[in-house]
């Protein structure tokens, strides 16, 4: 399984009053390990004053490279968020942060075609890497970015997006909507909800058309992503062209889950992890991940909110109920993948493979 590595902090660069870009240095011997596909994220770890392990995932924002010398992520302060508070208020150049190698499936391997994204707030972070990598590597590719923010002052990566617009004027189309500030040009103020996007998107992509766009990338708060996904369904965009990532886990997890269903009595989970298998009891109310972590501390996880997909495993036997799923796409569900952090046994025996 991937291991955490200590990385030196090169800089913590303010982006807005409540957001910063964290740049980490990658030593030569780890550069191949930390190569990434545009759209992937890092899982960062620290221990707080109480000795508790805190993990959070943050998307990489720079154009992708197979052997990066540095890794740059965008972090927005979350109210009550232990890691974001530490990163923005305590972490400084010269410090150290532990990181897992990049992972995630909200990605686009550069290829010719027309692509589009609807993002909100810090959801710009992975899409910035996706668009920057695509336009640099594929001269026949085009990208339309529709972004929503509260105000200009709260907008992350303003300069980087403006640079894309200047560098690729014929291939990069930017549309900005501000929910709490009027603009001199562009869209009127207001939120990008399902109704507004359903009317707006055909006008923005009248050339290739919404349905003919080769890939849609939706990233941001739960409400924006769900609204955009519904708008694309209404506009008859094929489901396999729509990719989603929720920011952030705490907000998504605040929504009440469906009523839990569990198997009466005791259950057992058999899990394969890093080539080794074991069977352990699942206590009442526990998720599969919690049961495995009691016996294998190297089980993969980050948000525990059904958002990042780090704990993805393939269900090989038995049945489970997932409370939430904001990470797995239909193709993954159809072949048996589940989120271990959200899965509860419905049969007396369940078998999963984290290596699959």
Beta strands, then each sheet from edge to edge (+ up, - down):
strand 1: 5-16
strand 2: 19-25
strand 3: 41-47
strand 4: 53-59
strand 5: 70-76
strand 6: 96-99
strand 7: 113-120
strand 8: 141-149
strand 9: 172-178
strand 10: 215-220
strand 11: 242-246
strand 12: 267-273
strand 13: 276-282
strand 14: 312-317
strand 15: 320-322
strand 16: 337-339
strand 17: 343-345
strand 18: 349-353
sheet 1: 4+ 3- 6+ 1- 2+ 5-
sheet 2: 9+ 8+ 7+ 10+ 11+
sheet 3: 13+ 12- 18- 14+ 16-
sheet 4: 15+ 17-
end
